[in-house]
Amino acid sequence: MEVAAFIRRFADGLSDLEGVPPTVARPRYEALCAGFAPADPSGLRVMDECVGGVAIRRFTPHRALPGRVLFVHGGGWSLGSVRSHHGVAASLAEALNREVIGIDYRLAPEANYAEMLADCRVVAEAIAPQALVGDSAGGRLVLDLAWEPASPAWLLGLIYPPVGTPDTVELGPDAPLLSRDEILALWRTIAPDLPLTPETPPARLIEVLAVEHDPLTRPLEAAVAEWRRRGARVGYRRAPGMVHGALHAQAQLPAMGEAWRDFCRALAGRLEAPPS
């Protein structure tokens, strides 16, 4: 698939979400994202459960290595679920050969950001993951979770998250599927409930995946440079020609697939050699 075809198809799907209530938009978004996902890897066991009152989905490879990874989905804090991001989590479990646990945290407008973060915290405390991985809005959630003193994870995986405080100065130019105005509008919905951001890196070991055409890439690259300056070991790759949301179609977009595989290999390597 060419990236232009992905953009057209995804943009058409997003247009079907406009002006409808969340109860209608969310299943449509799930179907849109799932339409790009490959079949589950052979031998993968998938189970839906509840941990501390929070719904989760376990992705367990056959003969998985020890250790768990918590995956937090994106969707602008108002969309997304373990169903919309099933393909991403399943691919991550296969690549890492470890159990990946996706979480159905509460969404806006029914919940505020503090409640979303609380859901993630409940699950993280229960499963004690080695790594936290988050995509887009979920990337911001795992960032804030990792900054908490009691965070059990020592490895952080970030997929085009919003970092810092997005504004018109720091954000990059508009891009297909995500504009600066859209980011700022979404940010205003969570800003009142955001925790304070420490100056220290969120983890000792961090792997980052970005895309070339995304307003969030410029501030993310600045954050990577700052985390490195402060002593964190940060791996970084940027998928050329790709756009925000392209991870859903990583199996069909060669550049996104290559960057995703490199990201997963780096995470796997970190997991195989934990810090002393």
C-alpha positions as CSV (number, residue, x, y, z in Angstrom):
1,M,0.0,0.0,0.0
2,E,1.2,3.5,-0.8
3,V,1.0,6.0,2.1
4,A,-1.3,8.3,0.0
5,A,-3.8,5.4,-0.2
6,F,-3.6,4.9,3.6
7,I,-4.1,8.6,4.2
8,R,-7.2,8.7,2.0
9,R,-8.8,5.6,3.5
10,F,-8.0,6.7,7.1
11,A,-9.2,10.3,6.5
12,D,-12.5,9.0,5.1
13,G,-12.9,6.8,8.2
14,L,-12.2,9.8,10.5
15,S,-14.8,11.9,8.6
16,D,-17.4,9.3,9.6
17,L,-16.8,10.2,13.3
18,E,-17.6,13.9,12.9
19,G,-20.7,15.1,14.6
20,V,-21.8,11.8,16.1
21,P,-21.9,10.9,19.8
22,P,-19.0,8.9,21.4
23,T,-21.2,5.8,21.6
24,V,-21.3,5.9,17.7
25,A,-17.9,7.2,17.0
26,R,-16.0,4.7,19.1
27,P,-17.2,1.5,17.4
28,R,-16.6,3.2,14.0
29,Y,-13.0,4.1,15.1
30,E,-12.4,0.5,16.3
31,A,-13.6,-0.8,12.9
32,L,-11.4,1.7,11.0
33,C,-8.2,0.8,12.8
34,A,-9.0,-2.9,12.9
35,G,-9.4,-2.8,9.1
36,F,-5.6,-2.4,8.7
37,A,-4.5,-5.0,11.2
38,P,-3.0,-8.3,10.1
39,A,-4.2,-11.7,11.3
40,D,-3.1,-12.6,14.8
41,P,0.3,-14.4,14.9
42,S,0.2,-18.2,15.1
43,G,0.0,-19.5,18.6
44,L,-1.0,-16.2,20.2
45,R,-3.5,-16.5,23.0
46,V,-5.8,-13.6,23.6
47,M,-7.9,-13.2,26.8
48,D,-10.1,-10.4,28.1
49,E,-10.0,-9.9,31.8
50,C,-10.5,-7.3,34.5
51,V,-7.8,-6.1,36.9
52,G,-8.9,-3.8,39.8
53,G,-12.0,-2.9,38.0
54,V,-10.2,-2.0,34.7
55,A,-10.8,-4.1,31.6
56,I,-7.6,-5.5,30.0
57,R,-6.7,-7.7,27.1
58,R,-3.8,-10.2,27.4
59,F,-1.7,-11.1,24.4
60,T,0.4,-14.2,25.3
61,P,2.7,-15.8,22.8
62,H,3.3,-19.6,22.8
63,R,6.2,-20.2,25.2
64,A,6.5,-16.6,26.0
65,L,9.6,-15.4,27.9
66,P,9.2,-14.1,31.5
67,G,8.1,-10.6,32.0
68,R,5.2,-8.5,31.0
69,V,4.7,-5.3,28.9
70,L,1.9,-2.8,29.5
71,F,0.6,-1.3,26.2
72,V,-1.5,1.9,26.4
73,H,-3.5,2.8,23.2
74,G,-3.9,6.1,21.5
75,G,-7.0,7.8,20.1
76,G,-6.8,11.4,21.4
77,W,-8.0,10.4,24.9
78,S,-11.6,10.1,23.7
79,L,-11.3,7.2,21.3
80,G,-9.5,3.9,21.1
81,S,-9.6,0.6,23.0
82,V,-8.0,-2.8,23.1
83,R,-10.1,-3.6,20.0
84,S,-8.9,-0.6,17.9
85,H,-5.3,-1.3,18.8
86,H,-5.5,-5.1,18.9
87,G,-3.3,-5.5,15.8
88,V,-0.6,-3.2,17.3
89,A,-0.5,-5.1,20.7
90,A,-0.6,-8.5,19.0
91,S,2.4,-7.5,16.8
92,L,4.2,-6.2,19.8
93,A,3.7,-9.4,21.7
94,E,5.0,-11.5,18.8
95,A,8.0,-9.3,18.3
96,L,9.0,-9.2,22.0
97,N,7.9,-12.8,22.7
98,R,6.5,-11.6,25.9
99,E,3.0,-11.2,27.3
100,V,1.6,-7.8,26.4
101,I,-1.3,-6.4,28.3
102,G,-3.5,-3.8,26.7
103,I,-5.8,-1.6,28.9
104,D,-9.2,-0.1,28.3
105,Y,-8.8,3.0,30.4
106,R,-11.7,5.4,30.8
107,L,-12.1,8.0,28.0
108,A,-13.1,11.7,27.8
109,P,-15.5,13.3,28.1
110,E,-16.8,10.8,30.6
111,A,-13.5,10.7,32.4
112,N,-10.8,13.3,33.0
113,Y,-7.0,12.7,32.5
114,A,-6.4,12.0,36.2
115,E,-8.9,9.2,36.0
116,M,-7.4,7.8,32.8
117,L,-4.0,7.8,34.5
118,A,-5.4,6.2,37.6
119,D,-6.7,3.3,35.5
120,C,-3.2,2.8,34.0
121,R,-1.7,2.9,37.5
122,V,-4.1,0.3,38.9
123,V,-3.1,-2.2,36.1
124,A,0.6,-1.4,36.3
125,E,0.7,-2.0,40.0
126,A,-1.1,-5.3,39.6
127,I,1.0,-6.7,36.8
128,A,4.4,-5.1,37.6
129,P,5.5,-4.7,33.9
130,Q,9.1,-4.5,32.9
131,A,8.2,-2.1,30.2
132,L,5.6,0.6,29.5
133,V,4.7,1.2,25.8
134,G,2.3,3.8,24.6
135,D,1.0,5.0,21.3
136,S,0.1,8.7,20.7
137,A,-2.2,9.7,23.5
138,G,-1.3,6.5,25.3
139,G,2.3,7.5,25.0
140,R,1.6,10.6,27.1
141,L,-0.1,8.4,29.7
142,V,2.9,6.0,30.0
143,L,5.2,9.0,30.2
144,D,3.3,10.4,33.2
145,L,3.0,6.9,34.7
146,A,6.8,6.4,34.3
147,W,7.5,9.6,36.1
148,E,5.7,8.4,39.2
149,P,8.1,7.4,42.0
150,A,6.5,4.0,42.4
151,S,6.6,3.1,38.7
152,P,7.7,-0.6,38.4
153,A,9.0,-0.3,34.8
154,W,12.6,0.5,33.9
155,L,12.0,0.5,30.1
156,L,9.8,2.9,28.2
157,G,8.6,2.7,24.6
158,L,7.1,5.8,23.0
159,I,5.3,5.9,19.7
160,Y,4.7,9.5,18.5
161,P,3.5,10.9,21.9
162,P,2.8,14.5,22.8
163,V,5.6,15.7,25.1
164,G,6.0,18.8,27.1
165,T,3.2,21.4,26.7
166,P,2.3,21.5,23.0
167,D,2.0,25.1,21.6
168,T,2.2,26.9,18.3
169,V,5.9,27.6,18.8
170,E,7.1,24.1,19.5
171,L,4.8,22.0,17.3
172,G,5.9,21.2,13.7
173,P,3.8,22.0,10.6
174,D,0.4,20.5,9.9
175,A,0.4,17.1,8.4
176,P,-2.1,14.7,6.9
177,L,-4.4,13.1,9.5
178,L,-3.2,15.5,12.3
179,S,-3.1,19.2,12.4
180,R,-1.7,21.6,15.0
181,D,-5.2,22.9,15.8
182,E,-6.4,19.4,16.4
183,I,-3.5,18.7,18.8
184,L,-4.1,21.9,20.7
185,A,-7.9,21.3,20.9
186,L,-7.3,17.8,22.3
187,W,-4.7,19.1,24.7
188,R,-7.1,21.6,26.2
189,T,-9.4,18.8,27.2
190,I,-6.8,17.2,29.4
191,A,-4.5,20.1,30.5
192,P,-6.4,21.0,33.7
193,D,-5.8,17.5,35.1
194,L,-2.2,16.8,34.0
195,P,0.4,16.1,36.7
196,L,3.5,18.2,37.0
197,T,6.3,17.1,34.6
198,P,9.7,16.6,36.3
199,E,12.9,17.7,34.6
200,T,14.4,14.3,34.9
201,P,14.1,11.7,32.1
202,P,11.0,9.5,32.5
203,A,13.1,6.3,32.5
204,R,16.8,5.2,32.3
205,L,16.1,3.3,29.0
206,I,13.8,4.7,26.4
207,E,13.0,3.6,22.8
208,V,11.2,6.1,20.6
209,L,9.3,5.7,17.2
210,A,8.3,8.8,15.3
211,V,7.1,9.6,11.8
212,E,8.3,12.2,9.3
213,H,5.0,14.1,8.8
214,D,3.6,14.8,12.2
215,P,3.4,18.1,14.2
216,L,4.4,16.1,17.3
217,T,7.8,15.0,15.9
218,R,9.6,18.3,16.4
219,P,9.0,18.6,20.2
220,L,9.6,14.9,20.5
221,E,13.0,15.2,19.0
222,A,13.8,18.1,21.3
223,A,12.7,15.9,24.3
224,V,14.9,13.0,23.1
225,A,17.9,15.3,22.9
226,E,17.2,16.6,26.4
227,W,16.8,13.2,27.9
228,R,20.1,12.1,26.4
229,R,21.7,15.2,27.8
230,R,20.4,14.2,31.2
231,G,21.9,10.7,31.0
232,A,19.1,8.5,29.7
233,R,19.9,5.9,27.0
234,V,17.4,6.8,24.2
235,G,17.0,5.0,20.9
236,Y,15.3,6.9,18.2
237,R,14.0,6.2,14.7
238,R,11.7,8.2,12.4
239,A,9.8,6.5,9.7
240,P,10.4,8.4,6.4
241,G,7.3,9.6,4.6
242,M,4.9,8.3,7.2
243,V,2.1,10.1,9.1
244,H,0.5,9.9,12.5
245,G,-1.7,6.8,12.7
246,A,0.3,4.8,10.2
247,L,1.3,2.3,12.8
248,H,-2.1,0.6,12.3
249,A,-1.0,-0.2,8.7
250,Q,2.6,-1.2,9.5
251,A,2.1,-4.6,7.9
252,Q,1.1,-2.8,4.6
253,L,3.4,0.3,4.6
254,P,7.0,-0.8,4.1
255,A,8.7,2.3,5.7
256,M,6.4,2.1,8.7
257,G,6.9,-1.7,9.0
258,E,10.7,-1.3,8.9
259,A,10.7,1.4,11.6
260,W,8.3,-0.6,13.7
261,R,10.4,-3.8,13.5
262,D,13.5,-1.7,14.5
263,F,11.6,-0.3,17.4
264,C,10.5,-3.7,18.6
265,R,14.0,-5.2,18.1
266,A,15.4,-2.5,20.3
267,L,12.8,-3.1,23.0
268,A,13.5,-6.8,22.9
269,G,17.2,-6.2,23.2
270,R,16.7,-4.0,26.2
271,L,14.4,-6.6,27.9
272,E,17.0,-9.3,27.3
273,A,19.7,-7.3,29.1
274,P,17.9,-5.5,32.1
275,P,20.0,-3.0,34.1
276,S,21.7,-4.2,37.2
